Amino acid sequence: MICNRCGGNNPDDALTCRGCGHKLQSGGHQRHEPDEGSGRLELLAPLKGPSPAARRRRRRCLEAWAVALVVAGVGYALLEARLAWPVFPLAGLGAAFAWLRGIGWKD
């Protein structure tokens, strides 16, 4: 195997270059042949669900949307009843909830 940095010749199973110590690229990429007894070739890795971080993010966004819908519904009801002043503190409480949950515009 030829080193990308110094051009030195190394054994095929070497992980680093003997000349300069540079990590060789194909050292960790060994091919595994399928078992001949199994009779099947696994082409794709098994599908997995979303990561725990993605699930937490989705749950936080669903909470935020639920709170936003409740705030919008209560605000609409207050405006229909011709009570406009409680709408502003209610919107502030909804924004405070989103801020405390760590939900921003980029989520």
Secondary structure, DSSP 8 states (H G I E B T S, - for coil): -B-TTT--B--TT-SB-TTT--B-GGGS-------TTT-----S-------HHHHHHHHHHHHHHHHHHHHHHHHHHHHHTT--TTHHHHHHHHHHHHHHTT--TT-
